[in-house]
């Protein structure tokens, strides 16, 4: 009985992931920064899609362009590590500066750390 319940639960979870991906894609195509950020998360972590830092960076960039501070921080971190993008501290610092200016405490801390390098 528990196995059937777990299978049903897993199926529901998979359907929700596919549905959320589809809805995020639709909203992202309409320049919705939150949807673009969430697609970045899905690609970065491989949630319901094949993991891809390159695709994650692409969606974080779109959201960052629309002023999403979380996306600016994520993309900045990717530039620091060279994940999905060529390593570039100058671009990372600029993204963290923008995030800081947008009120992100994490962005301010990261910007300060990069300024000390």
N, CA, C and O of each residue as an XYZ file, in Angstrom:
468
protein
N       0.815     -1.197      0.000
C       0.000      0.000      0.000
C       0.863      1.268      0.000
O       0.577      2.221     -0.725
N       1.924      1.270      0.822
C       2.809      2.426      0.876
C       3.504      2.666     -0.461
O       3.727      3.812     -0.852
N       3.844      1.587     -1.160
C       4.536      1.717     -2.439
C       3.630      2.394     -3.462
O       4.087      3.266     -4.201
N       2.367      2.013     -3.517
C       1.431      2.648     -4.447
C       1.271      4.132     -4.129
O       1.218      4.963     -5.036
N       1.196      4.458     -2.859
C       1.076      5.855     -2.443
C       2.307      6.643     -2.893
O       2.184      7.755     -3.408
N       3.485      6.067     -2.698
C       4.727      6.739     -3.079
C       4.808      6.921     -4.592
O       5.264      7.960     -5.070
N       4.369      5.918     -5.346
C       4.367      6.031     -6.808
C       3.437      7.154     -7.257
O       3.779      7.932     -8.147
N       2.269      7.234     -6.644
C       1.313      8.294     -6.988
C       1.878      9.663     -6.629
O       1.752     10.621     -7.392
N       2.488      9.739     -5.482
C       3.089     10.997     -5.038
C       4.207     11.431     -5.988
O       4.313     12.607     -6.335
N       5.029     10.484     -6.400
C       6.106     10.778     -7.339
C       5.549     11.243     -8.680
O       6.073     12.182     -9.280
N       4.502     10.599     -9.145
C       3.874     10.982    -10.409
C       3.319     12.404    -10.333
O       3.488     13.190    -11.265
N       2.662     12.729     -9.231
C       2.121     14.078     -9.043
C       3.259     15.098     -9.037
O       3.154     16.165     -9.643
N       4.333     14.762     -8.354
C       5.489     15.659     -8.299
C       6.072     15.899     -9.693
O       6.388     17.034    -10.048
N       6.212     14.844    -10.472
C       6.740     14.984    -11.832
C       5.829     15.836    -12.704
O       6.303     16.663    -13.482
N       4.536     15.636    -12.577
C       3.576     16.438    -13.345
C       3.696     17.912    -12.956
O       3.660     18.788    -13.820
N       3.837     18.182    -11.668
C       3.971     19.566    -11.205
C       5.251     20.220    -11.718
O       5.251     21.398    -12.076
N       6.331     19.463    -11.754
C       7.595     20.005    -12.260
C       7.472     20.346    -13.739
O       7.891     21.420    -14.171
N       6.897     19.432    -14.514
C       6.723     19.678    -15.951
C       5.798     20.865    -16.173
O       6.059     21.712    -17.027
N       4.724     20.925    -15.408
C       3.775     22.030    -15.534
C       4.432     23.357    -15.169
O       4.255     24.355    -15.868
N       5.184     23.367    -14.079
C       5.836     24.617    -13.669
C       6.845     25.059    -14.722
O       6.941     26.250    -15.019
N       7.598     24.121    -15.291
C       8.563     24.467    -16.330
C       7.852     25.095    -17.524
O       8.299     26.107    -18.063
N       6.742     24.486    -17.929
C       5.974     24.997    -19.070
C       5.443     26.401    -18.793
O       5.524     27.282    -19.649
N       4.902     26.602    -17.600
C       4.365     27.919    -17.244
C       5.470     28.964    -17.125
O       5.297     30.107    -17.547
N       6.607     28.571    -16.550
C       7.735     29.495    -16.449
C       8.241     29.888    -17.836
O       8.579     31.049    -18.067
N       8.294     28.924    -18.761
C       8.736     29.238    -20.123
C       7.815     30.264    -20.771
O       8.271     31.225    -21.392
N       6.532     30.048    -20.620
C       5.558     30.965    -21.215
C       5.730     32.376    -20.634
O       5.763     33.360    -21.372
N       5.838     32.457    -19.318
C       5.999     33.759    -18.666
C       7.357     34.387    -19.000
O       7.452     35.600    -19.186
N       8.397     33.566    -19.077
C       9.731     34.078    -19.404
C       9.751     34.679    -20.801
O      10.419     35.685    -21.042
N       9.024     34.067    -21.711
C       8.938     34.602    -23.075
C       8.229     35.949    -23.113
O       8.368     36.707    -24.073
N       7.467     36.241    -22.062
C       6.783     37.532    -21.947
C       7.581     38.491    -21.062
O       7.041     39.466    -20.538
N       8.857     38.201    -20.906
C       9.807     39.033    -20.156
C       9.504     39.139    -18.664
O       9.733     40.181    -18.049
N       8.997     38.071    -18.096
C       8.736     38.020    -16.663
C      10.034     37.616    -15.959
O      10.497     36.483    -16.089
N      10.608     38.556    -15.217
C      11.905     38.324    -14.583
C      11.868     37.184    -13.570
O      12.823     36.411    -13.484
N      10.794     37.064    -12.805
C      10.701     35.986    -11.814
C      10.704     34.623    -12.499
O      11.344     33.686    -12.022
N       9.994     34.515    -13.607
C       9.961     33.254    -14.358
C      11.335     32.959    -14.955
O      11.782     31.812    -14.950
N      11.998     33.978    -15.464
C      13.341     33.794    -16.020
C      14.299     33.321    -14.929
O      15.116     32.428    -15.158
N      14.198     33.918    -13.753
C      15.030     33.504    -12.621
C      14.742     32.052    -12.247
O      15.668     31.268    -12.037
N      13.461     31.692    -12.162
C      13.101     30.324    -11.781
C      13.554     29.301    -12.813
O      13.934     28.189    -12.444
N      13.523     29.644    -14.087
C      14.072     28.743    -15.105
C      15.579     28.594    -14.917
O      16.130     27.509    -15.107
N      16.239     29.680    -14.546
C      17.668     29.601    -14.242
C      17.945     28.616    -13.119
O      18.873     27.811    -13.199
N      17.137     28.686    -12.076
C      17.277     27.753    -10.947
C      17.089     26.315    -11.424
O      17.876     25.431    -11.084
N      16.034     26.091    -12.217
C      15.746     24.736    -12.691
C      16.914     24.187    -13.509
O      17.291     23.027    -13.344
N      17.487     25.006    -14.386
C      18.622     24.546    -15.186
C      19.885     24.390    -14.340
O      20.655     23.450    -14.542
N      20.097     25.290    -13.412
C      21.297     25.196    -12.568
C      21.287     23.916    -11.737
O      22.319     23.266    -11.573
N      20.125     23.561    -11.218
C      20.022     22.403    -10.329
C      19.568     21.130    -11.039
O      19.578     20.054    -10.441
N      19.171     21.240    -12.305
C      18.682     20.068    -13.031
C      17.338     19.591    -12.521
O      17.093     18.387    -12.446
N      16.471     20.518    -12.172
C      15.142     20.177    -11.651
C      14.141     20.080    -12.798
O      13.648     21.095    -13.290
N      13.843     18.850    -13.221
C      12.884     18.634    -14.295
C      13.454     18.849    -15.679
O      12.751     18.674    -16.675
N      14.717     19.226    -15.754
C      15.416     19.447    -17.024
C      16.833     18.900    -16.883
O      17.299     18.631    -15.775
N      17.503     18.742    -18.002
C      18.910     18.360    -17.953
C      19.703     19.541    -17.406
O      19.576     20.665    -17.892
N      20.518     19.278    -16.395
C      21.299     20.338    -15.762
C      22.200     21.005    -16.796
O      22.885     20.330    -17.564
N      22.192     22.339    -16.806
C      23.027     23.100    -17.741
C      23.342     24.468    -17.155
O      22.461     25.316    -17.012
N      24.619     24.672    -16.818
C      25.028     25.984    -16.323
C      24.917     27.043    -17.414
O      24.629     28.206    -17.128
N      25.144     26.647    -18.654
C      25.052     27.601    -19.764
C      23.624     28.129    -19.887
O      23.417     29.337    -20.007
N      22.641     27.234    -19.856
C      21.242     27.667    -19.953
C      20.821     28.432    -18.705
O      20.055     29.392    -18.789
N      21.324     28.006    -17.546
C      21.012     28.726    -16.310
C      21.507     30.163    -16.412
O      20.779     31.101    -16.084
N      22.743     30.334    -16.867
C      23.317     31.678    -17.004
C      22.502     32.517    -17.981
O      22.304     33.712    -17.763
N      22.037     31.901    -19.041
C      21.232     32.618    -20.041
C      19.960     33.180    -19.406
O      19.600     34.333    -19.646
N      19.285     32.368    -18.599
C      18.051     32.844    -17.975
C      18.328     33.821    -16.837
O      17.569     34.772    -16.643
N      19.405     33.601    -16.082
C      19.770     34.577    -15.053
C      20.091     35.929    -15.692
O      19.737     36.976    -15.150
N      20.758     35.903    -16.839
C      21.099     37.147    -17.537
C      19.837     37.904    -17.927
O      19.759     39.121    -17.754
N      18.855     37.188    -18.451
C      17.597     37.837    -18.839
C      16.930     38.481    -17.626
O      16.488     39.628    -17.691
N      16.858     37.742    -16.523
C      16.223     38.277    -15.318
C      17.040     39.426    -14.731
O      16.476     40.412    -14.256
N      18.366     39.299    -14.766
C      19.241     40.353    -14.241
C      19.060     41.645    -15.022
O      19.095     42.733    -14.447
N      18.868     41.529    -16.323
C      18.647     42.698    -17.173
C      17.378     43.438    -16.771
O      17.277     44.653    -16.940
N      16.411     42.695    -16.239
C      15.159     43.300    -15.780
C      15.235     43.750    -14.318
O      14.219     44.122    -13.730
N      16.435     43.716    -13.732
C      16.627     44.237    -12.384
C      16.405     43.253    -11.257
O      16.325     43.664    -10.100
N      16.301     41.966    -11.554
C      16.099     40.957    -10.511
C      17.415     40.770     -9.749
O      18.387     40.243    -10.292
N      17.434     41.207     -8.490
C      18.683     41.169     -7.719
C      19.141     39.743     -7.420
O      20.343     39.486     -7.354
N      18.211     38.821     -7.240
C      18.603     37.422     -7.008
C      19.320     36.870     -8.234
O      20.316     36.158     -8.110
N      18.812     37.200     -9.410
C      19.450     36.756    -10.656
C      20.814     37.420    -10.825
O      21.761     36.785    -11.289
N      20.916     38.683    -10.452
C      22.206     39.376    -10.536
C      23.230     38.688     -9.637
O      24.383     38.508    -10.027
N      22.807     38.306     -8.438
C      23.704     37.607     -7.516
C      24.090     36.231     -8.045
O      25.262     35.856     -8.000
N      23.112     35.478     -8.548
C      23.393     34.137     -9.081
C      24.362     34.223    -10.251
O      25.340     33.479    -10.315
N      24.082     35.138    -11.176
C      24.939     35.276    -12.351
C      26.325     35.776    -11.950
O      27.332     35.335    -12.505
N      26.375     36.690    -10.991
C      27.667     37.151    -10.482
C      28.488     36.000     -9.925
O      29.690     35.911    -10.174
N      27.841     35.123     -9.175
C      28.529     33.949     -8.623
C      29.024     33.028     -9.731
O      30.103     32.445     -9.629
N      28.231     32.901    -10.786
C      28.641     32.056    -11.910
C      29.866     32.645    -12.606
O      30.743     31.905    -13.051
N      29.928     33.972    -12.700
C      31.108     34.615    -13.289
C      32.334     34.429    -12.397
O      33.439     34.240    -12.906
N      32.162     34.479    -11.094
C      33.284     34.259    -10.178
C      33.832     32.842    -10.358
O      35.046     32.647    -10.403
N      32.939     31.854    -10.462
C      33.337     30.442    -10.555
C      33.629     29.986    -11.983
O      34.266     28.951    -12.183
N      33.174     30.743    -12.971
C      33.311     30.298    -14.353
C      32.357     29.164    -14.688
O      32.693     28.277    -15.473
N      31.174     29.188    -14.101
C      30.158     28.161    -14.358
C      29.203     28.637    -15.445
O      28.439     29.579    -15.235
N      29.246     27.993    -16.601
C      28.337     28.340    -17.685
C      28.719     29.598    -18.437
O      28.141     29.911    -19.478
N      29.682     30.309    -17.912
C      30.209     31.534    -18.521
C      31.720     31.528    -18.315
O      32.239     30.797    -17.472
N      32.409     32.342    -19.085
C      33.848     32.475    -18.880
C      34.081     33.235    -17.578
O      33.428     34.248    -17.328
N      34.999     32.758    -16.755
C      35.288     33.403    -15.481
C      35.665     34.861    -15.736
O      36.509     35.161    -16.580
N      35.015     35.771    -14.981
C      35.248     37.197    -15.204
C      34.855     37.970    -13.946
O      33.675     38.229    -13.708
N      35.854     38.334    -13.147
C      35.583     39.065    -11.908
C      35.031     40.464    -12.164
O      34.279     40.989    -11.342
N      35.391     41.071    -13.286
C      34.889     42.418    -13.599
C      33.373     42.370    -13.807
O      32.645     43.203    -13.266
N      32.901     41.406    -14.584
C      31.455     41.267    -14.802
C      30.754     40.882    -13.505
O      29.663     41.370    -13.212
N      31.389     40.002    -12.731
C      30.802     39.596    -11.454
C      30.634     40.808    -10.543
O      29.579     41.000     -9.937
N      31.675     41.614    -10.454
C      31.627     42.795     -9.584
C      30.520     43.750    -10.018
O      29.815     44.306     -9.175
N      30.363     43.942    -11.318
C      29.313     44.830    -11.831
C      27.923     44.288    -11.470
O      27.035     45.052    -11.091
N      27.745     42.988    -11.590
C      26.450     42.390    -11.233
C      26.174     42.529     -9.739
O      25.056     42.854     -9.340
N      27.189     42.282     -8.916
C      27.008     42.433     -7.471
C      26.744     43.893     -7.097
O      25.966     44.172     -6.184
N      27.394     44.824     -7.803
C      27.156     46.251     -7.554
C      25.703     46.601     -7.845
O      25.062     47.315     -7.073
N      25.190     46.099     -8.955
C      23.787     46.353     -9.306
C      22.849     45.739     -8.273
O      21.869     46.365     -7.869
N      23.147     44.517     -7.849
C      22.312     43.856     -6.843
C      22.334     44.643     -5.536
O      21.301     44.813     -4.888
N      23.509     45.117     -5.156
C      23.646     45.926     -3.943
C      22.813     47.195     -4.064
O      22.096     47.568     -3.136
N      22.912     47.850     -5.210
C      22.127     49.063     -5.457
C      20.634     48.804     -5.440
O      19.839     49.704     -5.166
N      20.256     47.564     -5.735
C      18.844     47.182     -5.709
C      18.375     46.732     -4.339
O      17.224     46.329     -4.173
N      19.270     46.800     -3.349
C      18.878     46.476     -1.983
C      19.270     45.091     -1.501
O      18.823     44.666     -0.436
N      20.091     44.377     -2.254
C      20.499     43.032     -1.857
C      21.697     43.085     -0.911
O      22.784     43.521     -1.291
N      21.486     42.641      0.309
C      22.572     42.605      1.287
C      23.674     41.654      0.826
O      24.862     41.942      0.971
N      23.262     40.522      0.270
C      24.232     39.543     -0.226
C      25.063     40.154     -1.355
O      26.276     39.955     -1.416
N      24.407     40.899     -2.248
C      25.115     41.563     -3.337
C      26.142     42.551     -2.812
O      27.245     42.651     -3.350
N      25.783     43.286     -1.756
C      26.712     44.255     -1.153
C      27.928     43.550     -0.560
O      29.058     44.013     -0.716
N      27.692     42.425      0.123
C      28.805     41.678      0.715
C      29.733     41.134     -0.364
O      30.954     41.248     -0.260
N      29.143     40.542     -1.400
C      29.952     39.972     -2.484
C      30.726     41.071     -3.210
O      31.886     40.879     -3.575
N      30.091     42.208     -3.417
C      30.752     43.348     -4.066
C      31.947     43.801     -3.231
O      33.024     44.063     -3.766
N      31.748     43.889     -1.926
C      32.834     44.288     -1.032
C      33.998     43.313     -1.061
O      35.159     43.723     -1.042
N      33.692     42.028     -1.106
C      34.750     41.007     -1.155
C      35.549     41.129     -2.450
O      36.779     41.076     -2.434
N      34.845     41.293     -3.570
C      35.549     41.412     -4.853
C      36.366     42.702     -4.932
O      37.402     42.733     -5.596
N      35.921     43.748     -4.274
C      36.675     45.009     -4.270
C      37.993     44.879     -3.523
O      38.928     45.634     -3.787
N      38.082     43.932     -2.595
C      39.301     43.741     -1.808
C      40.327     42.877     -2.530
O      41.478     42.787     -2.103
N      39.913     42.242     -3.620
C      40.850     41.366     -4.353
C      41.872     42.183     -5.096
O      42.740     41.624     -5.767
